[in-house]
Amino acid sequence: CYEQEAPILWPSVKHRPESIPKCTLCGQPRRFEFQILPQVLFYAGADSTASAELDFASIVVYTCSCPVGEDVVTSTSSAYAEEYCWVQV
């Protein structure tokens, strides 16, 4: 489920981002979109041999805060903005 302005569930107070880069498409700030916690590995069917390669505390995804309007699409030839991911280990 999605909730605007929902807080990020940081597993640790260490290794948090100091700042999030602005959107490369339009220059606006990015906002927290969703996060992935290690429990998803169980539901994805990952076995114990892959655990060292998939060792993370949280993956936090940020996306552009503004809707991509026709003017941005016209000037950049793209309707998609690149997300920014922060991996907390």
N, C-alpha and C positions, 0 to 999 in steps of 0.2 A: 504494500500500500504506500501511497505517496502523501506526504504532508509538507506543505510549504513551511520553510523556516525550521524544519526539524533539526534537532541537534545531532552532531556526529557522535557516534559511540566509540570514542578512542579507548582502546584496550590499555594504553600506556600514556603517561604524560611526556614520555621521551619521543623523539623523532617525529614531531608534528611539523607541518609546513609553516614557515614564517610568513610567506606570502604566496598567493596564487597568481600566476601570470594572466594577463588580460587575454581576451579572445583574439586570436590571430586574424580572424575574418573581419571583425568590426571594431575591435579595440575596447569593447565594453568589459566590465568585470565578469568573471565567471562566478557561478554559485554552486553550492553543494547539490548534487543530483541524487546519488545513491552510494552505498558502500557494500563491499563484499567482505564477509567475515569467514574465518577458516572452517566453520561448520558446514559451509557449502560443499566442501570436498567430500564429506560423507555422502551427501545427497547426489553428488556428481559421480559417485562410484569410484573415487580414487582409492587405490590400495595403499598399504603401508610402505611399499617400496618407493613410491613417489613422494613420500612425505618430506624428504630432505630438499627436493627440488621445488616443492610447493610450500615452503615455510614462510608464512607471513602472519601478521597480527590483524591487519586490515588493509583493504584497497579502497581508497576513497576517490570517487569520480566527480569532477566538476565540469559544468557545461556553461555555455554562454547565457548570460542573464536576460538578453533581449531577444525578441522574436526576429527571425531573419526575414526582413521585408524585401519587397521587390527591388528597391533601390540597391540593397546590398548584393542581391543575386545578380543584378545587371552589372554592377561595377566589378564584381569578383568572379563572375561566371560560375558561382557555386551556391547551392542552397544548404550546404552542410558545414557546420562549424566543428572543428576538432576539439575533442574533450581533453581534459588534463587529468591524469591519474597520479595519485600519491600512494605509494606503498609503504606502510608502516611495518617494520620488522621487529 
